[in-house]
Amino acid sequence: MNNNNFRSYRGITPLLGQAVYIDQSSVLVGDITLGDDSSIWPLVAARGDVNKITIGARTNIQDGTVLHVTRKSASNPNGNPLIIGNDVTVGHKCMLHGCTLGDRILVGMGAIIMDGAVVEDDVFIGAGSLVPPNKTLKSGFLYVGNPVKQARELKESEAKFLKQSAINYVELKAEYIADNC
């Protein structure tokens, strides 16, 4: 990891937990906090400039994903920070903008989650899905489509995979860290 990954904005620089991996091609700007054992993969752009981004422990943000926030305003005094929980897998080339994700979530490749959306714990979001502004996705379901719709309850094997996916990426990032020491 090199210092070019991090850029301060108005004197605020990203904060990293223990054993975090950030690919050298990714850029993190401003008010961003990453939990222990999290990983940021190639070409991720994360801008915590006009609000904050919080990423939980053992969460992985995969290649080409964009993370951003909504500024505070008279009509939206808190704006929309981006809050991502623990044990979350965000697939390749996703867009997460001013939304809140709980724990043990898998966001499929190319999914878009918009301002004010809330994704509860233990959710699968299918590849290419669009979660519109201010929509809530209830715990324990698979969601697919544009706009996203609840498809069905998660199977027991899928629910177990949510945690395993995060573990897989914790192991992978540990290999990357060991190779770069």
N, C-alpha and C positions, 0 to 999 in steps of 0.2 A: 504494500500500500504506500502510495506517495502523497505528499502534501498537496499536490495539484488536485486531488480528489475533493478537497474541502475549500469552500470559500465562505468568508464571513460576509454577513449582510448587517449593516448598522451595528457592528461590533459583536454580533452573535455568530458563533461557529458551532457546527455540529458536535454533539457529544456522543461518545461511543461507550457501550458496555464492555464487559470482558469477552475476549476471544471472538471478536467481530471480524468478519472478512468483507472487504470492499474491493472490488475489481478496479484496477488502475484506470480503466476507461470510463468509469462512472463519475458523476459529479454530484456533490451534495452541497447545498447552499443554505446558510442561515440557521434558523431555529429548528434543528432536527435532533431527535434523541433516538438512539438505537439500543435495544435491550441486549443482554448477554446472548452470545452464540447466534446472533442474527447474521445474515449475509446479504450483500448487495452485489449482483452479478453484472456482466459486461453491459455497457451503454445505458445504464439506468440514469435518469435525470430526476433529481429530487430538489424542489425549490421550496424551502421554508422561509420565504422572504416576507410575505404579507400576513402570515399566520404560521402556526407551528405544525410540525409533522412529528408524530410519535410512533415508533415501531417497536413492538414487543420482543420478548425473548424467543429465540429459536424460530424466528420468522425469516423467510427468504423471499427476496424480491428479484425476479429473474429478468433476463436479458431484454433490453429495449423498453422497459417499463418506465412510464412517466408518473411521478408523484407530485401533486400540487395542492394548493389550498385556495380559499376565498378570503379576501380582505374583509376587515370589519367596516361596517358602514352604519348610517343612521337607520336604515331599514333592516339591518342584520348586525346588531351590536357586537356579537361574538364572532362574526364571520363564520367560516366553516374550516376548522382545522382538519387535518387528516390524521385519524387515529387508527392504528392497525394493532390488533391484539397479539397474543402469544400463539406460537405454533401455527402460523398462517403461511400458506404457500401461494404466492402471487405468480402466475404463469408468465410466459414470455409475451412481451409487447402489450401489456395492459395499460390502462389509463385509470388512475385513482385520483379523484379530484374532490377534496373537501368532504369526504365521507367518513363513516365510522364502521370499522370491521371488528367483530368480537374475536374470540379464540377458536382455534381449530377450523379454519376455513380454507378451502381451495378455490382460488379464482382462476378459471380456465384461460388459456391463451387468448389474447386479443380482446378480453372483456373490458368494458367501460363501466365504471361506477361513478355516478355524478354527485354533485353537491347535495348535502343533507341526507343522503341515503344512509340507512343503518342496516348492517348485516349482522344478525345475531350469531351466537356461537353455533358450531357444528353445521356448517352449510357448504354445499358444493354449488359453484356457479359455473355453468357450462361455457366452453370456449365460444368467443364471439358474442356473448350476451351483453345487453345494454340494461343497466339498472338506472332508471330515470331519477331525477332529483326528488328527494324527500320520501322515497319508497323504503319500506321496511321489509326485509326478508326474514321470515321467522325461522327459528332454530329447528334443525333436524330434517331439512328438505333439500332436494335438488331443484335448482332453478335454471331455466334455459330460455333463450329467445331474445328478440329485439322488438318491443320491450320485453324484459324478462317476465316469465310466468312460473309459478310453482308447478313443477312437473310431477313430483311424487315424494314420498318419504324416503329418507336414506336407508339403504340396506345396512345391516349390521357390519358387513365387510367394508362398506364405504365409510361408515363412521369411524371404524378402526384405522382406515387408511389415512384419514385426515391427520392424525397424530404421527403416523409412520412417515408420511411425506415430509413433515417437518424434521423428524429424526434423520431421514435420509440426507437432507441438506445440511444438517449440523455435522454429520460425518463427512460429507463432501467438502464443506468449507474447511474442516480441520485438516484434510489432506492438502488443500491449496495453501493453507497457512504453513504447514510443515514443509512443503516444497519451496516456499519463498523465504524461509528463515536463513 
